[in-house]
Amino acid sequence: MATVTDPVCGMQIDSSQAAAQTVHDGKAYFFCSEECRKIFLENPEAYINQHEDLQDAPIPLP
Ligand SMILES: [Zn+2]
């Protein structure tokens, strides 16, 4: 089990208990509800870019 962040509303959810999920650009995204998934699918880039910096983006070496 893993805790993931709903990219739309920012809620922390367990990936095994996510109400919805999708794969975008080869990466899985989990959502607290079908509503959040719909919102995400309307404009995925907006939500991906917003949260990637905060999660596990690799630290660029100088
Ligand atoms: Zn949500």
PDB file of the backbone (N, CA, C, O) and the ligand in Angstrom, with CONECT records:
HET     ZN  A 101       1
ATOM      1  N   MET A   1       0.848  -1.199   0.000  1.00  0.00           N
ATOM      2  CA  MET A   1       0.000   0.000   0.000  1.00  0.00           C
ATOM      3  C   MET A   1       0.880   1.245   0.000  1.00  0.00           C
ATOM      4  O   MET A   1       1.992   1.249   0.528  1.00  0.00           O
ATOM      5  N   ALA A   2       0.359   2.271  -0.594  1.00  0.00           N
ATOM      6  CA  ALA A   2       1.134   3.501  -0.658  1.00  0.00           C
ATOM      7  C   ALA A   2       0.191   4.689  -0.588  1.00  0.00           C
ATOM      8  O   ALA A   2      -0.910   4.677  -1.138  1.00  0.00           O
ATOM      9  N   THR A   3       0.656   5.701   0.098  1.00  0.00           N
ATOM     10  CA  THR A   3      -0.131   6.922   0.164  1.00  0.00           C
ATOM     11  C   THR A   3       0.216   7.782  -1.037  1.00  0.00           C
ATOM     12  O   THR A   3       1.386   8.022  -1.335  1.00  0.00           O
ATOM     13  N   VAL A   4      -0.810   8.234  -1.711  1.00  0.00           N
ATOM     14  CA  VAL A   4      -0.606   9.064  -2.887  1.00  0.00           C
ATOM     15  C   VAL A   4      -1.426  10.340  -2.724  1.00  0.00           C
ATOM     16  O   VAL A   4      -2.326  10.422  -1.887  1.00  0.00           O
ATOM     17  N   THR A   5      -1.097  11.311  -3.528  1.00  0.00           N
ATOM     18  CA  THR A   5      -1.805  12.579  -3.464  1.00  0.00           C
ATOM     19  C   THR A   5      -2.712  12.732  -4.679  1.00  0.00           C
ATOM     20  O   THR A   5      -2.273  12.598  -5.821  1.00  0.00           O
ATOM     21  N   ASP A   6      -3.961  13.011  -4.415  1.00  0.00           N
ATOM     22  CA  ASP A   6      -4.895  13.344  -5.482  1.00  0.00           C
ATOM     23  C   ASP A   6      -4.415  14.655  -6.115  1.00  0.00           C
ATOM     24  O   ASP A   6      -4.392  15.689  -5.447  1.00  0.00           O
ATOM     25  N   PRO A   7      -4.034  14.621  -7.384  1.00  0.00           N
ATOM     26  CA  PRO A   7      -3.444  15.824  -7.986  1.00  0.00           C
ATOM     27  C   PRO A   7      -4.434  16.969  -8.136  1.00  0.00           C
ATOM     28  O   PRO A   7      -4.026  18.117  -8.311  1.00  0.00           O
ATOM     29  N   VAL A   8      -5.716  16.679  -8.072  1.00  0.00           N
ATOM     30  CA  VAL A   8      -6.719  17.720  -8.279  1.00  0.00           C
ATOM     31  C   VAL A   8      -7.000  18.480  -6.987  1.00  0.00           C
ATOM     32  O   VAL A   8      -6.901  19.707  -6.949  1.00  0.00           O
ATOM     33  N   CYS A   9      -7.349  17.756  -5.938  1.00  0.00           N
ATOM     34  CA  CYS A   9      -7.751  18.422  -4.697  1.00  0.00           C
ATOM     35  C   CYS A   9      -6.661  18.366  -3.640  1.00  0.00           C
ATOM     36  O   CYS A   9      -6.766  19.028  -2.608  1.00  0.00           O
ATOM     37  N   GLY A  10      -5.604  17.577  -3.885  1.00  0.00           N
ATOM     38  CA  GLY A  10      -4.493  17.545  -2.952  1.00  0.00           C
ATOM     39  C   GLY A  10      -4.695  16.608  -1.773  1.00  0.00           C
ATOM     40  O   GLY A  10      -3.866  16.576  -0.864  1.00  0.00           O
ATOM     41  N   MET A  11      -5.784  15.845  -1.773  1.00  0.00           N
ATOM     42  CA  MET A  11      -6.068  14.948  -0.660  1.00  0.00           C
ATOM     43  C   MET A  11      -5.103  13.770  -0.665  1.00  0.00           C
ATOM     44  O   MET A  11      -4.768  13.229  -1.719  1.00  0.00           O
ATOM     45  N   GLN A  12      -4.659  13.380   0.532  1.00  0.00           N
ATOM     46  CA  GLN A  12      -3.818  12.195   0.663  1.00  0.00           C
ATOM     47  C   GLN A  12      -4.722  10.974   0.736  1.00  0.00           C
ATOM     48  O   GLN A  12      -5.596  10.895   1.599  1.00  0.00           O
ATOM     49  N   ILE A  13      -4.516  10.031  -0.158  1.00  0.00           N
ATOM     50  CA  ILE A  13      -5.340   8.835  -0.181  1.00  0.00           C
ATOM     51  C   ILE A  13      -4.457   7.612  -0.320  1.00  0.00           C
ATOM     52  O   ILE A  13      -3.325   7.681  -0.798  1.00  0.00           O
ATOM     53  N   ASP A  14      -5.010   6.494   0.113  1.00  0.00           N
ATOM     54  CA  ASP A  14      -4.302   5.238  -0.074  1.00  0.00           C
ATOM     55  C   ASP A  14      -4.569   4.755  -1.492  1.00  0.00           C
ATOM     56  O   ASP A  14      -5.714   4.733  -1.943  1.00  0.00           O
ATOM     57  N   SER A  15      -3.512   4.369  -2.187  1.00  0.00           N
ATOM     58  CA  SER A  15      -3.680   4.000  -3.599  1.00  0.00           C
ATOM     59  C   SER A  15      -4.624   2.810  -3.755  1.00  0.00           C
ATOM     60  O   SER A  15      -5.283   2.675  -4.787  1.00  0.00           O
ATOM     61  N   SER A  16      -4.695   1.953  -2.749  1.00  0.00           N
ATOM     62  CA  SER A  16      -5.584   0.792  -2.840  1.00  0.00           C
ATOM     63  C   SER A  16      -7.043   1.165  -2.582  1.00  0.00           C
ATOM     64  O   SER A  16      -7.952   0.382  -2.857  1.00  0.00           O
ATOM     65  N   GLN A  17      -7.253   2.370  -2.049  1.00  0.00           N
ATOM     66  CA  GLN A  17      -8.611   2.790  -1.746  1.00  0.00           C
ATOM     67  C   GLN A  17      -9.052   3.963  -2.613  1.00  0.00           C
ATOM     68  O   GLN A  17     -10.097   4.566  -2.368  1.00  0.00           O
ATOM     69  N   ALA A  18      -8.267   4.279  -3.608  1.00  0.00           N
ATOM     70  CA  ALA A  18      -8.633   5.381  -4.485  1.00  0.00           C
ATOM     71  C   ALA A  18      -9.935   5.066  -5.215  1.00  0.00           C
ATOM     72  O   ALA A  18     -10.161   3.938  -5.652  1.00  0.00           O
ATOM     73  N   ALA A  19     -10.777   6.069  -5.337  1.00  0.00           N
ATOM     74  CA  ALA A  19     -12.072   5.867  -5.997  1.00  0.00           C
ATOM     75  C   ALA A  19     -11.915   5.806  -7.511  1.00  0.00           C
ATOM     76  O   ALA A  19     -12.754   5.248  -8.219  1.00  0.00           O
ATOM     77  N   ALA A  20     -10.826   6.390  -7.987  1.00  0.00           N
ATOM     78  CA  ALA A  20     -10.614   6.409  -9.432  1.00  0.00           C
ATOM     79  C   ALA A  20      -9.126   6.540  -9.701  1.00  0.00           C
ATOM     80  O   ALA A  20      -8.369   7.040  -8.868  1.00  0.00           O
ATOM     81  N   GLN A  21      -8.721   6.084 -10.871  1.00  0.00           N
ATOM     82  CA  GLN A  21      -7.327   6.266 -11.248  1.00  0.00           C
ATOM     83  C   GLN A  21      -7.219   6.340 -12.759  1.00  0.00           C
ATOM     84  O   GLN A  21      -8.112   5.908 -13.489  1.00  0.00           O
ATOM     85  N   THR A  22      -6.119   6.891 -13.206  1.00  0.00           N
ATOM     86  CA  THR A  22      -5.875   6.958 -14.635  1.00  0.00           C
ATOM     87  C   THR A  22      -4.376   6.931 -14.863  1.00  0.00           C
ATOM     88  O   THR A  22      -3.590   7.164 -13.944  1.00  0.00           O
ATOM     89  N   VAL A  23      -3.995   6.648 -16.078  1.00  0.00           N
ATOM     90  CA  VAL A  23      -2.579   6.685 -16.438  1.00  0.00           C
ATOM     91  C   VAL A  23      -2.401   7.775 -17.480  1.00  0.00           C
ATOM     92  O   VAL A  23      -3.063   7.779 -18.518  1.00  0.00           O
ATOM     93  N   HIS A  24      -1.517   8.678 -17.193  1.00  0.00           N
ATOM     94  CA  HIS A  24      -1.242   9.757 -18.127  1.00  0.00           C
ATOM     95  C   HIS A  24       0.260   9.828 -18.344  1.00  0.00           C
ATOM     96  O   HIS A  24       1.035   9.942 -17.394  1.00  0.00           O
ATOM     97  N   ASP A  25       0.658   9.758 -19.608  1.00  0.00           N
ATOM     98  CA  ASP A  25       2.069   9.852 -19.953  1.00  0.00           C
ATOM     99  C   ASP A  25       2.894   8.783 -19.229  1.00  0.00           C
ATOM    100  O   ASP A  25       4.035   9.025 -18.838  1.00  0.00           O
ATOM    101  N   GLY A  26       2.302   7.604 -19.060  1.00  0.00           N
ATOM    102  CA  GLY A  26       3.025   6.487 -18.472  1.00  0.00           C
ATOM    103  C   GLY A  26       3.061   6.473 -16.960  1.00  0.00           C
ATOM    104  O   GLY A  26       3.691   5.602 -16.361  1.00  0.00           O
ATOM    105  N   LYS A  27       2.394   7.426 -16.337  1.00  0.00           N
ATOM    106  CA  LYS A  27       2.413   7.503 -14.882  1.00  0.00           C
ATOM    107  C   LYS A  27       0.998   7.366 -14.345  1.00  0.00           C
ATOM    108  O   LYS A  27       0.054   7.903 -14.924  1.00  0.00           O
ATOM    109  N   ALA A  28       0.851   6.652 -13.242  1.00  0.00           N
ATOM    110  CA  ALA A  28      -0.480   6.438 -12.669  1.00  0.00           C
ATOM    111  C   ALA A  28      -0.836   7.581 -11.730  1.00  0.00           C
ATOM    112  O   ALA A  28      -0.001   8.065 -10.966  1.00  0.00           O
ATOM    113  N   TYR A  29      -2.086   7.996 -11.804  1.00  0.00           N
ATOM    114  CA  TYR A  29      -2.601   9.033 -10.910  1.00  0.00           C
ATOM    115  C   TYR A  29      -3.848   8.509 -10.223  1.00  0.00           C
ATOM    116  O   TYR A  29      -4.675   7.833 -10.834  1.00  0.00           O
ATOM    117  N   PHE A  30      -3.970   8.827  -8.960  1.00  0.00           N
ATOM    118  CA  PHE A  30      -5.090   8.325  -8.158  1.00  0.00           C
ATOM    119  C   PHE A  30      -5.934   9.492  -7.671  1.00  0.00           C
ATOM    120  O   PHE A  30      -5.439  10.594  -7.434  1.00  0.00           O
ATOM    121  N   PHE A  31      -7.227   9.213  -7.529  1.00  0.00           N
ATOM    122  CA  PHE A  31      -8.166  10.284  -7.180  1.00  0.00           C
ATOM    123  C   PHE A  31      -9.104   9.832  -6.070  1.00  0.00           C
ATOM    124  O   PHE A  31      -9.416   8.649  -5.938  1.00  0.00           O
ATOM    125  N   CYS A  32      -9.545  10.802  -5.276  1.00  0.00           N
ATOM    126  CA  CYS A  32     -10.463  10.498  -4.178  1.00  0.00           C
ATOM    127  C   CYS A  32     -11.860  10.219  -4.704  1.00  0.00           C
ATOM    128  O   CYS A  32     -12.672   9.593  -4.022  1.00  0.00           O
ATOM    129  N   SER A  33     -12.141  10.680  -5.913  1.00  0.00           N
ATOM    130  CA  SER A  33     -13.482  10.506  -6.461  1.00  0.00           C
ATOM    131  C   SER A  33     -13.441  10.549  -7.983  1.00  0.00           C
ATOM    132  O   SER A  33     -12.472  11.010  -8.587  1.00  0.00           O
ATOM    133  N   GLU A  34     -14.504  10.063  -8.575  1.00  0.00           N
ATOM    134  CA  GLU A  34     -14.621  10.107 -10.029  1.00  0.00           C
ATOM    135  C   GLU A  34     -14.651  11.555 -10.512  1.00  0.00           C
ATOM    136  O   GLU A  34     -14.183  11.864 -11.607  1.00  0.00           O
ATOM    137  N   GLU A  35     -15.195  12.418  -9.699  1.00  0.00           N
ATOM    138  CA  GLU A  35     -15.246  13.839 -10.048  1.00  0.00           C
ATOM    139  C   GLU A  35     -13.843  14.400 -10.267  1.00  0.00           C
ATOM    140  O   GLU A  35     -13.583  15.094 -11.250  1.00  0.00           O
ATOM    141  N   CYS A  36     -12.954  14.091  -9.342  1.00  0.00           N
ATOM    142  CA  CYS A  36     -11.592  14.611  -9.448  1.00  0.00           C
ATOM    143  C   CYS A  36     -10.912  14.075 -10.704  1.00  0.00           C
ATOM    144  O   CYS A  36     -10.141  14.782 -11.354  1.00  0.00           O
ATOM    145  N   ARG A  37     -11.202  12.827 -11.037  1.00  0.00           N
ATOM    146  CA  ARG A  37     -10.600  12.251 -12.240  1.00  0.00           C
ATOM    147  C   ARG A  37     -11.083  12.990 -13.492  1.00  0.00           C
ATOM    148  O   ARG A  37     -10.300  13.272 -14.399  1.00  0.00           O
ATOM    149  N   LYS A  38     -12.366  13.293 -13.527  1.00  0.00           N
ATOM    150  CA  LYS A  38     -12.909  14.021 -14.677  1.00  0.00           C
ATOM    151  C   LYS A  38     -12.247  15.383 -14.819  1.00  0.00           C
ATOM    152  O   LYS A  38     -11.886  15.812 -15.915  1.00  0.00           O
ATOM    153  N   ILE A  39     -12.098  16.043 -13.694  1.00  0.00           N
ATOM    154  CA  ILE A  39     -11.475  17.370 -13.716  1.00  0.00           C
ATOM    155  C   ILE A  39     -10.037  17.261 -14.218  1.00  0.00           C
ATOM    156  O   ILE A  39      -9.579  18.069 -15.025  1.00  0.00           O
ATOM    157  N   PHE A  40      -9.343  16.246 -13.721  1.00  0.00           N
ATOM    158  CA  PHE A  40      -7.959  16.032 -14.137  1.00  0.00           C
ATOM    159  C   PHE A  40      -7.869  15.801 -15.640  1.00  0.00           C
ATOM    160  O   PHE A  40      -7.016  16.378 -16.314  1.00  0.00           O
ATOM    161  N   LEU A  41      -8.754  14.953 -16.160  1.00  0.00           N
ATOM    162  CA  LEU A  41      -8.689  14.593 -17.573  1.00  0.00           C
ATOM    163  C   LEU A  41      -9.005  15.768 -18.494  1.00  0.00           C
ATOM    164  O   LEU A  41      -8.626  15.766 -19.665  1.00  0.00           O
ATOM    165  N   GLU A  42      -9.689  16.752 -17.966  1.00  0.00           N
ATOM    166  CA  GLU A  42      -9.976  17.932 -18.783  1.00  0.00           C
ATOM    167  C   GLU A  42      -8.726  18.773 -19.017  1.00  0.00           C
ATOM    168  O   GLU A  42      -8.605  19.459 -20.032  1.00  0.00           O
ATOM    169  N   ASN A  43      -7.803  18.711 -18.068  1.00  0.00           N
ATOM    170  CA  ASN A  43      -6.600  19.524 -18.194  1.00  0.00           C
ATOM    171  C   ASN A  43      -5.462  18.916 -17.371  1.00  0.00           C
ATOM    172  O   ASN A  43      -5.043  19.497 -16.370  1.00  0.00           O
ATOM    173  N   PRO A  44      -4.968  17.764 -17.784  1.00  0.00           N
ATOM    174  CA  PRO A  44      -3.968  17.037 -16.987  1.00  0.00           C
ATOM    175  C   PRO A  44      -2.708  17.845 -16.712  1.00  0.00           C
ATOM    176  O   PRO A  44      -2.165  17.799 -15.608  1.00  0.00           O
ATOM    177  N   GLU A  45      -2.251  18.571 -17.696  1.00  0.00           N
ATOM    178  CA  GLU A  45      -0.962  19.268 -17.553  1.00  0.00           C
ATOM    179  C   GLU A  45      -0.980  20.245 -16.373  1.00  0.00           C
ATOM    180  O   GLU A  45       0.016  20.398 -15.666  1.00  0.00           O
ATOM    181  N   ALA A  46      -2.102  20.887 -16.176  1.00  0.00           N
ATOM    182  CA  ALA A  46      -2.185  21.887 -15.109  1.00  0.00           C
ATOM    183  C   ALA A  46      -1.931  21.250 -13.750  1.00  0.00           C
ATOM    184  O   ALA A  46      -1.276  21.841 -12.892  1.00  0.00           O
ATOM    185  N   TYR A  47      -2.457  20.034 -13.556  1.00  0.00           N
ATOM    186  CA  TYR A  47      -2.334  19.402 -12.245  1.00  0.00           C
ATOM    187  C   TYR A  47      -1.013  18.679 -12.091  1.00  0.00           C
ATOM    188  O   TYR A  47      -0.466  18.615 -10.990  1.00  0.00           O
ATOM    189  N   ILE A  48      -0.494  18.136 -13.177  1.00  0.00           N
ATOM    190  CA  ILE A  48       0.775  17.420 -13.104  1.00  0.00           C
ATOM    191  C   ILE A  48       1.899  18.388 -12.747  1.00  0.00           C
ATOM    192  O   ILE A  48       2.676  18.142 -11.824  1.00  0.00           O
ATOM    193  N   ASN A  49       1.973  19.474 -13.479  1.00  0.00           N
ATOM    194  CA  ASN A  49       3.060  20.420 -13.271  1.00  0.00           C
ATOM    195  C   ASN A  49       3.018  21.026 -11.868  1.00  0.00           C
ATOM    196  O   ASN A  49       4.047  21.340 -11.271  1.00  0.00           O
ATOM    197  N   GLN A  50       1.802  21.177 -11.371  1.00  0.00           N
ATOM    198  CA  GLN A  50       1.632  21.802 -10.069  1.00  0.00           C
ATOM    199  C   GLN A  50       2.250  20.970  -8.952  1.00  0.00           C
ATOM    200  O   GLN A  50       2.788  21.521  -7.992  1.00  0.00           O
ATOM    201  N   HIS A  51       2.176  19.654  -9.072  1.00  0.00           N
ATOM    202  CA  HIS A  51       2.559  18.816  -7.944  1.00  0.00           C
ATOM    203  C   HIS A  51       3.874  18.071  -8.133  1.00  0.00           C
ATOM    204  O   HIS A  51       4.439  17.568  -7.162  1.00  0.00           O
ATOM    205  N   GLU A  52       4.366  17.992  -9.353  1.00  0.00           N
ATOM    206  CA  GLU A  52       5.561  17.198  -9.560  1.00  0.00           C
ATOM    207  C   GLU A  52       6.757  17.757  -8.795  1.00  0.00           C
ATOM    208  O   GLU A  52       7.599  17.004  -8.306  1.00  0.00           O
ATOM    209  N   ASP A  53       6.822  19.064  -8.698  1.00  0.00           N
ATOM    210  CA  ASP A  53       7.937  19.664  -7.985  1.00  0.00           C
ATOM    211  C   ASP A  53       7.931  19.283  -6.507  1.00  0.00           C
ATOM    212  O   ASP A  53       8.987  19.173  -5.883  1.00  0.00           O
ATOM    213  N   LEU A  54       6.728  19.081  -5.948  1.00  0.00           N
ATOM    214  CA  LEU A  54       6.612  18.828  -4.528  1.00  0.00           C
ATOM    215  C   LEU A  54       6.834  17.358  -4.183  1.00  0.00           C
ATOM    216  O   LEU A  54       7.170  17.029  -3.046  1.00  0.00           O
ATOM    217  N   GLN A  55       6.647  16.481  -5.158  1.00  0.00           N
ATOM    218  CA  GLN A  55       6.721  15.065  -4.827  1.00  0.00           C
ATOM    219  C   GLN A  55       8.111  14.506  -5.093  1.00  0.00           C
ATOM    220  O   GLN A  55       9.066  14.885  -4.414  1.00  0.00           O
ATOM    221  N   ASP A  56       8.239  13.633  -6.047  1.00  0.00           N
ATOM    222  CA  ASP A  56       9.512  12.941  -6.177  1.00  0.00           C
ATOM    223  C   ASP A  56      10.256  13.336  -7.462  1.00  0.00           C
ATOM    224  O   ASP A  56      10.819  12.489  -8.155  1.00  0.00           O
ATOM    225  N   ALA A  57      10.243  14.597  -7.749  1.00  0.00           N
ATOM    226  CA  ALA A  57      11.019  15.056  -8.892  1.00  0.00           C
ATOM    227  C   ALA A  57      12.505  14.915  -8.557  1.00  0.00           C
ATOM    228  O   ALA A  57      12.928  15.258  -7.453  1.00  0.00           O
ATOM    229  N   PRO A  58      13.281  14.422  -9.487  1.00  0.00           N
ATOM    230  CA  PRO A  58      14.713  14.296  -9.222  1.00  0.00           C
ATOM    231  C   PRO A  58      15.370  15.660  -9.052  1.00  0.00           C
ATOM    232  O   PRO A  58      15.021  16.623  -9.736  1.00  0.00           O
ATOM    233  N   ILE A  59      16.316  15.724  -8.139  1.00  0.00           N
ATOM    234  CA  ILE A  59      17.001  16.992  -7.910  1.00  0.00           C
ATOM    235  C   ILE A  59      18.056  17.163  -9.004  1.00  0.00           C
ATOM    236  O   ILE A  59      18.964  16.340  -9.127  1.00  0.00           O
ATOM    237  N   PRO A  60      17.939  18.213  -9.784  1.00  0.00           N
ATOM    238  CA  PRO A  60      18.905  18.416 -10.875  1.00  0.00           C
ATOM    239  C   PRO A  60      20.296  18.758 -10.336  1.00  0.00           C
ATOM    240  O   PRO A  60      20.453  19.614  -9.465  1.00  0.00           O
ATOM    241  N   LEU A  61      21.263  18.090 -10.859  1.00  0.00           N
ATOM    242  CA  LEU A  61      22.636  18.385 -10.444  1.00  0.00           C
ATOM    243  C   LEU A  61      23.165  19.584 -11.236  1.00  0.00           C
ATOM    244  O   LEU A  61      22.804  19.771 -12.398  1.00  0.00           O
ATOM    245  N   PRO A  62      23.997  20.372 -10.623  1.00  0.00           N
ATOM    246  CA  PRO A  62      24.527  21.541 -11.326  1.00  0.00           C
ATOM    247  C   PRO A  62      25.477  21.160 -12.469  1.00  0.00           C
ATOM    248  O   PRO A  62      26.003  22.038 -13.153  1.00  0.00           O
TER     249      PRO A  62
HETATM  250 ZN    ZN A 101      -9.988  14.648  -4.995  1.00  0.00          ZN2+
END
